[in-house]
Structures are given as structure tokens and as C-alpha cells.
Amino acid sequence: MDKKSAPSTIDFENSLKELEKIVRELESGEVSLDESLQRFEKGIELYKQCRQTLEVAEKRIKILSDSLKEIDYRD
């Protein structure tokens, strides 16, 4: 893993952990309506960030997989 991709991975992991925490808090029913709405908005924001990171990773994997198809293993 290069230095360029490391922060993205850390950001993804942190965002996912925070999103999981928000879901647990919302499911607990122990937060007020206003707090629930604030957490829900934050959760949507985190979800979008995580989804975008996953889409970029999927594209990178496809490019790498496609490049493997071009290699002639008979040499």
C-alpha cells in the first residue's frame, strides 16, 4: 500500500466506525428527537463518504483486474 492510499483507508475505517456508533445510538432509542435528527444527518454524510470511497476502490480493482487479462502467462 502506498502512502497516498493509506489516509483514505484510515478515513474510511474511522467513518465506518462512527457510522456504526450512530446506528447503535439511534437504535437504542435513548436520544431525543433533535439529537436523533442531527445524528441521522451525520450518518447520511458518513454513508455518502464511505460509498464514494468504496466506488473508487471498486474502479481501481477493475482496472487492476483488467490489466491482468492483458498479461500473457505462456511466456
C-alpha positions in Angstrom: 0.0 0.0 0.0 1.4 3.4 -0.9 1.4 6.5 1.2 -1.3 8.1 -1.0 -3.9 5.4 -0.3 -3.2 5.0 3.4 -5.1 8.1 4.6 -8.1 7.2 2.5 -8.2 3.8 4.2 -7.9 5.3 7.6 -10.6 7.8 6.8 -12.9 5.1 5.6 -12.3 2.9 8.7 -12.9 5.9 11.0 -16.0 7.0 9.1 -17.4 3.4 9.2 -16.8 3.1 12.9 -18.5 6.5 13.5 -21.4 5.4 11.3 -21.8 2.2 13.3 -21.8 4.1 16.5 -24.5 6.5 15.2 -26.7 3.5 14.2 -26.3 1.9 17.7 -27.3 5.2 19.3 -30.3 5.7 17.1 -31.4 2.1 17.6 -31.1 2.5 21.4 -33.9 5.0 21.4 -32.1 6.9 24.2 -31.5 10.1 22.3 -34.0 12.9 21.9 -35.7 13.6 18.6 -33.5 16.6 17.9 -30.4 14.6 18.7 -31.7 11.7 16.5 -32.1 14.1 13.6 -28.6 15.5 14.0 -27.1 12.0 14.2 -29.2 10.9 11.2 -27.9 13.8 9.1 -24.3 13.0 10.2 -24.9 9.3 9.4 -26.1 10.2 5.9 -23.0 12.3 5.3 -20.7 9.5 6.5 -22.6 6.9 4.4 -22.0 9.0 1.3 -18.3 9.3 2.1 -18.0 5.6 2.7 -19.9 4.8 -0.5 -17.7 7.1 -2.6 -14.6 5.5 -1.1 -15.9 2.1 -2.0 -16.8 3.1 -5.5 -13.2 4.4 -6.1 -11.8 1.1 -4.7 -14.1 -0.9 -7.0 -12.9 1.1 -10.0 -9.2 0.5 -9.0 -9.8 -3.2 -8.6 -11.5 -3.4 -12.0 -8.6 -1.6 -13.6 -6.1 -3.9 -12.0 -8.1 -7.0 -12.9 -8.4 -5.9 -16.5 -4.6 -5.3 -16.6 -4.1 -8.9 -15.5 -6.1 -10.1 -18.5 -3.6 -8.5 -20.8 -0.7 -10.4 -19.4 0.3 -13.5 -21.4 1.3 -16.2 -18.9 2.6 -18.5 -21.6 6.0 -16.7 -21.7 
